[in-house]
Amino acid sequence: MKKVKYIMAAFIFLFALQVMSSGITTTTTMSPGIEQTVSQKPTTGEYNFLPISVGLLLLYFLSAYFTRKGVLFSPLTHRRIWNVLLLFNFLAAGITGILLILRLDLRWDIPFIRDVTFWHVETGIAMTIIAFFHCVWHWKYFLSIWEGKRKSR
């Protein structure tokens, strides 16, 4: 049964990565004999807010449902998986943010940095949705912080 749990967790993780990485790659000719592969934004819109949001919400509610039924994994493993996804999206958004700073402030002209804004926004959207789940799990903690500040006044 443990193998099934880990396989399902891997599928959830891979599906989340697929939702986030729905860009289009094309090859453009810069000058005669020189080609460059460029990743373009999807043709459906500038950013994939709805597909990422709906995909992550659907994944979360399905995984939560199966966790409560005891089919996939324990609630602790369920939280760990989503916390790891939150960590990966945080790191991706942070690293792409640093690359944007290097591009804008230090005028670094690295070819792959041109697409970083797109990925920064995409991972930021995913991070925000997953952070919402995280805050819902810890609402009592946040409530105790607010209540503690009110009592100290």
N, C-alpha and C positions, 0 to 999 in steps of 0.2 A: 504493500500500500504506500510505503514511503516513496518508492520510485515514481508512482503515479502522481504523487503530490509535487515532486520536484519537476517532473515533466510538464505538468500543468502550469507551475510557476514559471518555467522557462518559456512556455507558449505565451503566457500573459506578458512577460517581459519583451519577447520578440515582437508581439503584436503592438505593444506600446511604442517600440522603436520604429516599427513600420509606419505607424500613424504619424510619428514625428518626422520621418525622413521621406516624405512623398514629393521630393523635388524631381526635376527633369534634367537630365544631363545631355548636352549636345556638344558636337565638335565644330568649332568655327575655324576658318582659315584666316589667319592674321595677315600674312603676305604670301606670295607664291612659295610653296614648299614648307611653310611653317603652320602647323595646326595646334590649336589649344583647346582642351576640353573645358567647357564652362558649365557650371551647374546653374540652371535657371529656376526662377520661381514658378510654381504651378500656374497653369493658364486659367484656373477657376477664380483666382483672386490674388491679392497681394500676399496675404498670410492665411494660414489654415486654422483659424480660430475655431470654427464650428466642427470640423472633422476631429481635431485634437480633443476638444472639450467633450463632444459626444462620445468619441471612442474611449476616452479615459473614464468618463462617468459610467458608460456601459460596462467596461471591464471591471470597474470597482464594484458596482452593484451586483454583477454576476459572481465575482469572486467572494463578495461578502455573503451572498445568498448561499453559495455552495459551502462556505466556511461554517455558516450557522447550521446547515444541514449535516455537517461533519463529513462531507464528501471529499473536499480537496485537502485542506490542512487545518491546523489549529488556529485560533484567533491570534495567537502570538506570532506564528509564522506569517499569517496574513498581514499583520502590521509591519513585520520586518521587511516583507517584500515591498510594500508601498513606501516604507521609509528608505529603502535602498533606491527605489525609483526616484524618490524626492532628492536624495543625495546626488544621483547621477545627473539629474536635470539641473540641480543647483551648480554642480561643478561645470557642466557644459555651458550654462548661461554665464557663469563667472569667467571661465576661460575665454569664451567668445567676447565677453565684455572687455577683458584685458587686451585681446587682439585688436578690438576696435579702438581702444585708447592708443595702442602702439601705432595703428594706422593713421589716426587723426592727429595726435599730438606730436609724435616723432616722425611722421611722414614716411613710415615704412611702406614700401611698395612691393609687398609679397602677393603673388597672383591669387592664392586661395583666400586671402583676407577680404577680397571684394564681396564674397558671398556670406561673410560672417554676420552681417546685420540680419539677414534672413534667418539664419540658424539661431542667433541670439534671441530673436523674437519668438521663434517656434519653441525653443526649450524654455523660455520664460513663460509662455502660455501653459505648457505642460507642468512646469514647476508650480505655477499659481493654482492650477486645478488640484494637484496632489497636495499642496500646502493647505488647501481648504479642507481636504479629508483629515489631514494631520491636526488642524485646529479643532475640528469637530470631535476627534478622539480625546483631545485634552481640554475640552470646554470647562470642565470643573476646575482645572488648574488656573485657567485665565480668569474665571469667575472669582476664585479665591484671591487673586491678585487685586482685582477691583474692589472686592469687599474689604480687604485688608487696608487699602488706601482710604476708603471711606471711614473706617473705624478710627484711623489715626488722626483724622482731622478734628 
